[in-house]
């Protein structure tokens, strides 16, 4: 296993998710729940599924696009989504 990639990915995802609306939704659901285990399982399952889709899509896109285009394209898409959110928000 490449621990450098694992650590960088873990830290990046962990920081990005802290204070995210996903965490607020989990907080609200667990506040209303009698037991937290169903909420925890749902959160872990949903984030695992979303992460799996992202990893698989990244593998497919990475095998199609040349490496030189991947970073500028993903950065550009990130900026476009941010602008769209600001425009629609």
C-alpha positions as CSV (number, residue, x, y, z in Angstrom):
1,X,0.0,0.0,0.0
2,X,1.2,3.5,-0.8
3,X,0.9,5.2,2.6
4,X,1.7,8.6,1.2
5,X,-1.3,8.6,-1.1
6,X,-3.5,7.1,1.7
7,X,-2.4,9.8,4.2
8,X,-2.8,12.7,1.8
9,X,-6.2,11.4,0.7
10,X,-7.4,10.8,4.2
11,X,-6.3,14.2,5.5
12,X,-7.7,16.0,2.5
13,X,-11.1,14.3,2.7
14,X,-11.3,14.6,6.5
15,X,-10.6,18.4,6.5
16,X,-13.0,18.9,3.5
17,X,-15.8,17.2,5.4
18,X,-15.4,18.9,8.7
19,X,-18.2,21.4,9.1
20,X,-19.7,20.4,5.7
21,X,-23.5,20.2,5.3
22,X,-23.1,16.4,5.5
23,X,-21.9,16.7,9.1
24,X,-24.7,19.1,10.0
25,X,-27.2,16.6,8.5
26,X,-25.7,13.8,10.6
27,X,-25.8,16.0,13.7
28,X,-29.4,16.9,13.1
29,X,-30.4,13.3,12.5
30,X,-28.6,11.9,15.5
31,X,-30.1,14.7,17.7
32,X,-33.6,13.4,16.8
33,X,-32.7,9.7,16.9
34,X,-33.3,7.5,20.0
35,X,-30.1,5.5,19.1
36,X,-27.2,6.8,17.1
37,X,-26.2,3.5,15.5
38,X,-28.7,3.7,12.6
39,X,-27.6,7.2,11.9
40,X,-23.9,6.3,12.1
41,X,-24.4,3.3,9.7
42,X,-26.4,5.5,7.3
43,X,-23.7,8.2,7.3
44,X,-20.9,5.7,6.8
45,X,-22.8,3.9,4.1
46,X,-23.7,7.0,2.2
47,X,-20.2,8.5,2.4
48,X,-18.7,5.1,1.4
49,X,-20.9,4.9,-1.6
50,X,-20.2,8.4,-2.7
51,X,-16.5,7.9,-2.2
52,X,-16.6,4.6,-4.2
53,X,-18.3,6.3,-7.1
54,X,-15.7,9.1,-7.0
55,X,-12.8,6.6,-7.0
56,X,-14.2,4.6,-9.8
57,X,-15.1,7.6,-11.9
58,X,-11.6,9.0,-11.2
59,X,-10.0,5.7,-12.4
60,X,-12.0,5.8,-15.6
61,X,-11.4,9.5,-16.3
62,X,-7.7,9.0,-15.4
63,X,-7.4,6.2,-17.9
64,X,-9.0,8.3,-20.7
65,X,-7.5,11.8,-20.2
66,X,-3.8,12.5,-20.4
67,X,-2.2,13.4,-17.0
68,X,-1.3,16.9,-18.2
69,X,-5.0,17.7,-18.7
70,X,-6.4,16.2,-15.5
71,X,-5.4,18.9,-13.0
72,X,-6.4,21.9,-15.1
73,X,-9.6,20.3,-16.1
74,X,-10.6,19.3,-12.6
75,X,-9.6,22.7,-11.2
76,X,-11.6,24.4,-13.9
77,X,-14.7,22.3,-13.2
78,X,-14.3,23.0,-9.5
79,X,-14.3,26.8,-10.3
80,X,-17.3,26.5,-12.6
81,X,-19.3,24.6,-10.0
82,X,-18.4,27.3,-7.4
83,X,-19.5,30.0,-9.8
84,X,-22.7,28.2,-10.5
85,X,-23.5,27.9,-6.8
86,X,-22.8,31.6,-6.3
87,X,-25.0,32.5,-9.3
88,X,-27.9,30.2,-8.3
89,X,-27.5,30.8,-4.5
